Amino acid sequence: MVDFLIGLFLASLIVALFTTRLYRLLLWYSMNSLMLGLLALVIGDSLDDNAMILTGVMTILIKAIGIPYILKNLSQKFHFVRQITPKIKVQYAIMLVPAILVFTFYLSEPITHMMHTHANYVAISISALFLALLLMIEHRNVAPKIIGFLSMENALFLLGITATNGMPMLVELGIFFDLLMAIVVINLLFHKEELQV
């Protein structure tokens, strides 16, 4: 079940890279966050960790439902461009994605040798981090850059829950506090972009 959810987590991020519509990008970010929340629920249930289960529920409510809803409303309020064209051509992106996946598996090999459990999950988390960075780089518009930043946060969260079999609740609350700060920054960036247009 964990392997299936992590596969869907990575697949939703890869599909988001090739999306050219803003609302579809929000949908794929929502799916990515939903897979992360379900993963936290499954790992929390297997470890009998109530804090992890609570974090999974909060992730689904805040990241999978709340943030996409807020971003959609902000894009409608500021009449944001719905057609998002990436700077990197599709054929180059198709070559970049497998190259990033192979590179990160090679990069994380020394770390995975030290781990007895979930060795591949660390490599997948690092590759998701690089893919989210690519999502930020390949767009000129503010909204995909914000979604790329939030996807990077998802990748770091995945790394935390899979590499350590759960994180302290204080760290998880810190991540959600960062997200609240990110929403404030998002509002400012949308307002700035509207003034420039």
Summary of the structure (lengths in Angstrom):
residues: 197
radius of gyration: 16.7
end to end distance: 46.4
largest distance: 53.1
contacts: 654
relative contact order: 0.15
helix: 83%
strand: 2%
